[in-house]
Amino acid sequence: MALTISHVRYPYTAENINDAIEEILEKWDLRSKVYSITTDNGSNIKKCVKIWKG
């Protein structure tokens, strides 16, 4: 199920991807309800998850 489609600012850095994800989670009040994250093995995505987890 897709909740939204969102534009991620270029360049596609971990920080920009994280900002887009945070915006969506805040909009849908889901920040505390995420239990797992599935990604590809891209370095920017792996770094984004590390940023997001704190």
N, CA, C and O of each residue as an XYZ file, in Angstrom:
216
protein
N       0.843     -1.154      0.000
C       0.000      0.000      0.000
C       0.902      1.235      0.000
O       1.827      1.333      0.806
N       0.636      2.147     -0.878
C       1.369      3.414     -0.930
C       0.541      4.496     -0.243
O      -0.648      4.645     -0.524
N       1.159      5.235      0.640
C       0.466      6.330      1.317
C       0.553      7.621      0.533
O      -0.363      8.444      0.557
N       1.655      7.788     -0.157
C       1.868      9.041     -0.872
C       2.989      8.872     -1.895
O       3.748      7.904     -1.856
N       3.068      9.800     -2.774
C       4.198      9.919     -3.683
C       4.799     11.286     -3.397
O       4.090     12.292     -3.359
N       6.090     11.313     -3.201
C       6.727     12.554     -2.782
C       7.972     12.829     -3.610
O       8.698     11.911     -3.992
N       8.203     14.087     -3.878
C       9.409     14.511     -4.584
C      10.556     14.607     -3.585
O      10.397     15.170     -2.502
N      11.700     14.060     -3.949
C      12.913     14.195     -3.142
C      13.832     15.160     -3.873
O      14.136     14.977     -5.052
N      14.270     16.194     -3.153
C      15.154     17.196     -3.754
C      16.445     16.567     -4.260
O      16.999     15.667     -3.628
N      16.917     17.048     -5.403
C      18.216     16.645     -5.938
C      19.279     17.490     -5.266
O      19.023     18.676     -5.059
N      20.401     17.008     -4.924
C      20.911     15.652     -5.113
C      20.274     14.698     -4.108
O      19.823     15.124     -3.045
N      20.238     13.438     -4.433
C      19.558     12.433     -3.628
C      20.459     11.944     -2.502
O      20.859     10.781     -2.446
N      20.761     12.877     -1.612
C      21.615     12.569     -0.464
C      20.779     11.930      0.635
O      19.549     11.990      0.618
N      21.460     11.326      1.576
C      20.773     10.730      2.719
C      19.941     11.780      3.456
O      18.833     11.496      3.911
N      20.472     12.970      3.569
C      19.770     14.036      4.287
C      18.486     14.443      3.568
O      17.449     14.614      4.209
N      18.544     14.598      2.249
C      17.349     14.985      1.490
C      16.301     13.879      1.504
O      15.105     14.155      1.608
N      16.742     12.636      1.401
C      15.802     11.512      1.467
C      15.168     11.460      2.851
O      13.960     11.259      2.977
N      15.974     11.640      3.881
C      15.457     11.642      5.248
C      14.425     12.753      5.449
O      13.391     12.525      6.076
N      14.689     13.935      4.932
C      13.731     15.042      5.050
C      12.390     14.675      4.428
O      11.340     14.965      5.001
N      12.417     14.040      3.263
C      11.177     13.649      2.586
C      10.421     12.600      3.400
O       9.201     12.681      3.539
N      11.139     11.626      3.932
C      10.496     10.586      4.741
C       9.903     11.178      6.009
O       8.772     10.858      6.375
N      10.654     12.037      6.679
C      10.156     12.667      7.907
C       8.875     13.462      7.646
O       7.943     13.425      8.450
N       8.833     14.170      6.536
C       7.646     14.952      6.184
C       6.425     14.048      6.033
O       5.341     14.379      6.511
N       6.599     12.918      5.374
C       5.493     11.974      5.175
C       5.052     11.371      6.508
O       3.858     11.308      6.802
N       6.017     10.931      7.307
C       5.673     10.311      8.588
C       4.953     11.289      9.504
O       4.027     10.906     10.219
N       5.374     12.550      9.486
C       4.706     13.566     10.298
C       3.284     13.812      9.795
O       2.347     13.899     10.588
N       3.130     13.922      8.485
C       1.815     14.178      7.894
C       0.814     13.090      8.265
O      -0.349     13.384      8.540
N       1.258     11.839      8.273
C       0.374     10.701      8.544
C       0.449     10.243     10.005
O      -0.154      9.228     10.357
N       1.167     10.961     10.851
C       1.334     10.618     12.269
C       1.802      9.170     12.438
O       1.210      8.396     13.190
N       2.872      8.825     11.726
C       3.372      7.451     11.734
C       4.761      7.304     12.347
O       5.293      6.195     12.399
N       5.349      8.381     12.803
C       6.745      8.327     13.271
C       6.960      7.234     14.310
O       7.947      6.503     14.227
N       6.079      7.104     15.272
C       6.260      6.125     16.347
C       5.729      4.743     15.982
O       5.792      3.820     16.794
N       5.211      4.595     14.776
C       4.581      3.332     14.389
C       5.386      2.527     13.373
O       4.917      1.490     12.904
N       6.578      2.981     13.030
C       7.416      2.267     12.065
C       8.199      1.191     12.812
O       8.906      1.476     13.779
N       8.060     -0.052     12.347
C       8.736     -1.170     13.006
C       9.834     -1.792     12.160
O      10.713     -2.468     12.695
N       9.802     -1.579     10.863
C      10.863     -2.107     10.005
C      10.995     -1.227      8.773
O      10.069     -0.517      8.381
N      12.178     -1.299      8.176
C      12.469     -0.536      6.970
C      13.166     -1.471      6.000
O      14.154     -2.114      6.356
N      12.662     -1.553      4.785
C      13.271     -2.377      3.749
C      13.826     -1.456      2.678
O      13.119     -0.580      2.181
N      15.083     -1.648      2.322
C      15.733     -0.777      1.344
C      16.548     -1.602      0.363
O      16.715     -2.812      0.515
N      17.050     -0.907     -0.648
C      18.081     -1.526     -1.473
C      19.411     -1.291     -0.751
O      19.415     -0.841      0.394
N      20.494     -1.579     -1.379
C      21.784     -1.481     -0.713
C      22.531     -0.200     -1.071
O      23.753     -0.139     -0.935
N      21.804      0.833     -1.530
C      22.441      2.094     -1.892
C      23.043      2.782     -0.678
O      22.438      2.800      0.393
N      24.220      3.340     -0.842
C      24.904      3.966      0.291
C      24.108      5.138      0.859
O      24.111      5.362      2.069
N      23.420      5.895     -0.018
C      22.629      7.023      0.483
C      21.415      6.537      1.280
O      21.005      7.187      2.241
N      20.847      5.413      0.891
C      19.696      4.866      1.608
C      20.138      4.300      2.960
O      19.478      4.525      3.974
N      21.244      3.574      2.971
C      21.744      3.019      4.233
C      22.082      4.140      5.218
O      21.802      4.024      6.411
N      22.682      5.222      4.723
C      23.004      6.356      5.594
C      21.729      7.042      6.078
O      21.654      7.470      7.229
N      20.734      7.147      5.211
C      19.455      7.749      5.583
C      18.824      6.991      6.749
O      18.333      7.607      7.695
N      18.835      5.673      6.687
C      18.254      4.862      7.763
C      19.017      5.089      9.063
O      18.407      5.163     10.130
N      20.338      5.201      8.990
C      21.128      5.472     10.194
C      20.768      6.831     10.787
O      20.657      6.967     12.005
N      20.586      7.834      9.932
C      20.182      9.168     10.395
C      18.812      9.089     11.048
O      18.591      9.640     12.127
N      17.901      8.402     10.387
C      16.521      8.331     10.854
C      16.421      7.627     12.204
O      15.646      8.041     13.066
N      17.200      6.569     12.387
C      17.161      5.820     13.638
C      17.799      6.593     14.787
O      17.569      6.282     15.956
N      18.596      7.595     14.450
C      19.209      8.430     15.465
C      20.437      7.849     15.980
O      21.080      8.436     16.850
